[in-house]
Amino acid sequence: MSDGITLGEAQRRGVELLAAARSDAEIDVDWLLTAATGLNNARRRAHPEDWMTETAWRRFRALLQRRYRGEPVAYLLGRRGFLDFDLVVTPAVLIPRPETEHLVEAALETPAARVLELGTGSGCIAIALARAWPAASVDATDCSAEALTVATQNAAILGVEGIRFLRGDWYEPVSGPRYNLIVANPPYIGEQEPEPDQDDARFEPRIALRAEEDGLAALRTIIAGAPDHLEPTGRLWVEHGFRQGPAVRDCLAAHGFEAIETRLDLAGHERVSGGRLGYPRDE
Ligand SMILES: C[S@@+](CC[C@H](N)C(=O)[O-])C[C@H]1O[C@@H](n2cnc3c(N)ncnc32)[C@H](O)[C@@H]1O
């Protein structure tokens, strides 16, 4: 057993390595050890003296090295929790964020029969809405075929029916009756903003993160296109950067939205804005 290692010793060495580079070393090591061994935290903590199998130790070391280099835990595990469900995630999709749960919560306040999500990524928003409103018809678009494959897989795994996943540029693949609700978490980081060097965003698709016009280009396209795709009094909710609230509210007002509101995230930052489309003034 000279090369063998116990669960407790593997845990200790993992935390020692990651703590040099990351703040959440213990939590990360827990996730990676569970993935490598198939044993949950309680089971491992109850028996730290148990030996790891050679395969599990090799798997753990490989995951640890990738995490040390900065790869997000969600990509290493291939999944991430969102609201009350788990999603498959690959490097083709943005890792769903807790901030986006506020967007879903805002959208769910007013029931809608026809829903459009723009830029669905992993499918997290469309799936959350379809789970809450099983009778609703939900369309979800993305320009990335790889992202739509992941979103379709997630809907199938979760047994969510009734979502049409459509590939194309924002509203381009959408036709047919207007919607009661449009929702989007588009890319909103400005092209000029510094590259994130510490966090998960380094590994996420650039097209999911970056937008021109100081990060406002996609938000403006989505808001400007909404009146042509919403029923009168239909609602639009978008997620945005924490400094973009004023610009987003101005844009919503300029395109005929009323009852405009902004919601804060858990850090107290303006994060989600939306409004209700007014009746056209010339009718
Ligand atoms: C910030 S991610 C949001 C993903 C997911 N909705 C979420 O909240 O986690 C933005 C998504 O918009 C998609 N996207 C970027 N540009 C697009 C475009 N021109 N048309 C459609 N989708 C686009 C990206 O592929 C990405 O999946």
The ligand as an ORCA input file, in Angstrom:
! r2SCAN-3c Opt
* xyz 0 1
  C     -25.292     35.180    -20.823
  S     -25.622     33.736    -21.776
  C     -27.148     33.228    -21.012
  C     -27.385     31.759    -21.061
  C     -28.577     31.311    -20.185
  N     -29.801     31.909    -20.633
  C     -28.329     31.672    -18.734
  O     -28.982     32.577    -18.216
  O     -27.476     31.047    -18.097
  C     -26.131     34.438    -23.305
  C     -26.547     33.451    -24.379
  O     -26.873     34.212    -25.538
  C     -26.407     33.520    -26.681
  N     -26.221     34.502    -27.751
  C     -25.211     35.393    -27.921
  N     -25.407     36.125    -29.025
  C     -26.574     35.698    -29.572
  C     -27.328     36.072    -30.713
  N     -26.892     37.040    -31.541
  N     -28.496     35.437    -30.976
  C     -28.930     34.449    -30.144
  N     -28.262     34.048    -29.041
  C     -27.098     34.663    -28.754
  C     -25.127     32.848    -26.237
  O     -24.814     31.751    -27.067
  C     -25.476     32.462    -24.810
  O     -25.986     31.156    -24.748
*
